[in-house]
Amino acid sequence: MSAEAPTKLTHNEDIKAAIPTLAGTLSATLANPATDHFSEDDNQFLKFHGSYQQDDRDLRKTAKKYIMMVRGRIPGGVMTAKQWQVFDLLATTYANNTLRITTRQSIQFHGILKSGLRAVVQAINRSLLSTLAACGDVNRNVMAAPTPAYTKAREQVFADAQKVALALAPMTKAYHSIWIDGVQLDNEAAENKNFVDPLYGKTYLPRKFKIAFVIPPVNDMDVFTNCLGFIAVVENDQIIGYNLAVGGGMGRSHGNEATFARLADVIGFFTPDKIVDVAKAVLTIHRDFGDRTDRKHARLKYVVAERGVKFMQDEVNARAGITLAPAKPYKFTTTADLLGWRKAVDGSHFLGLFVSMGRVKDTESVKMKTALRQVADKFPNVEFRLTANQNLILANVSDADKTGISAILAAHGVKTENQAGVLHAASMACPSLPTCGLGLAESERYLPGLIDRLQKVCDDLGLGSEEIIIRSTGCPNGCARPYMAEIAFVGKAPGRYQVWLGGDSTGTRLNRVWKDVIKDPDIENELRPVLARFAKERAANERFGDWCDRVFLKEQSATN
């Protein structure tokens, strides 16, 4: 019998092995004024450096205009006022004059031309933030609960998140060479050709890796959607340890049942002194066992789903040199952000600001971008905290500064109280068109108008004040965590959406497909009878997602 042919690795694996510094020919292309874009291989390397090459899809019929998305690496989503000033100026000077708060506590710039790319990355680095590993087959931005504003427990969680982010950063010198020095590495030099990252190895991870820290009872990080989740266990305002969650992820593909959204499993408890060891252990399990032959099957969630919790426990124990204890009790009550002015335990104030679709911009009626820049200019001690729900928290505000900040925001049309209707406040969308190359349907530009339409339906049915978590994505990859929503719209084609129902308000249950395709004009007529039944049949204080899971979806399943 002949030996089985070796399994073919993906092209991404081949190019990582060939140029393990991840340098590609990025610096040479940046220096070449004759081209406005990168080669396809360089586009893959570019992701590791925090940028995606895109094109304006609104202009495809007339001309292909290459534009770059740049994403910051901002551990825990915390920025100083000075850093916000830098990002604001970059958006105005090089991008489309907006700042996009992401679902991973970062900021994206859209619309940057190749000619401005190095200047943007340099400026971000000078602000003491980075773009390295904001994208690519590495650990992405480490998330950490933005509230409570100031407690010892939150302080420790943020410190641990920073520690993990630093420990899991790739060590290639190509980033500094390309973006700071402007020097193209010699990919054939022995030291570069044979480079092996101390943690990631020569070919890094099979796909991206995501980490979040959360403090119960608030699950504002959607911790179970991450590859690795740290659930803080707090006693007397001290972190005594973390419950460890592994194997979550949202990405899937239409028509491919081998791909699916998955919630992480809680596999044990450990003490805080082992935080870096445990993080490295879980990451290297992904490195060593993740699928490098099929990128759609390459996330850690498939390793956990197929090998099981006991496998993960044994591997973590062996790699981290620990023995995981049984998980400690915990309970989540909400995934929502605190909006409006609040007082912290240290006496300072913080303000939760609703940012529709995460897009900080100026419109005719609301000049949010200008207002926040003025806040950063005039109040240098204010801390800008990005949330995983695409909102913004202004923290460390003194009694004296609160009045001034409120005045600036009011003068620019930015509300600090009653900021949005309940449906809008609980909504979230990915950017999709026109910048994302994967978008099958509209999302960010579409969802606010759809919510207005659904609000009218709810008003008609006596549900006008009912919070329902609604999320939208332009494709099934799940960047706005749609599979956790009470109602989710997932793009299938222009003007056509797959509709999912039945998530919960605590981020502990996946929703399920209700309709495989609904055309945009039919959405209200399709959802109205479901919402009408909910209004009549719900138990006391029962949420829409809970009723769907308890009654409606079970009926649908029984009849199909």
RAUR-V83569 format. One line per field, one symbol per residue. ss: DSSP state (H for helix, E for strand, C for the rest). A space follows every 10 residues. Layout:
ss->???
This chain:
ss->CCCCCCCCCC HHHHHHHHCC CCCCCHHHHH CCCCCCCCCH HHHHHHHHCC EEEEECHHHC CCCCCEEEEE ECECHHHEEE HHHHHHHHHH HHHCCCCCEE ECCCCCEEEE EECHHHHHHH HHHHHHCCCE CCCCCCCCEC CCEECCCCCC CHHHHHHHHH HHHHHHHCCC CCCHHHHHHH HCCCCCCCCH HHHCCCECCC ECCCCCCCEC EEEEECCECC CCHHHCCEEE EEEEECCEEE EEEEEECCEC CCECCECCCC CECCEEEEEE CHHHHHHHHH HHHHHHHHHC CCCCHHHCCH HHHHHHHCHH HHHHHHHHHH CCCCECCCCC CCCECCCCCE EEECCCCCEE EEECCHHHEE CECCCCEHHH HHHHHHHHCC CCEEEECCCC CEEEEEECHH HHHHHHHHHH HCCCCCCCCC CHHHHCEEEC CCCCCCCCCC CCCHHHHHHH HHHHHHHHHH CCCCCCCCCE EEECCCCCCC CHHHCCEEEE EEECCEEEEE ECCCCCCCCC CEEEEEEEEH HHHHHHHHHH HHHHHHHCCC CCCHHHHHHH HHHHHHHHHC
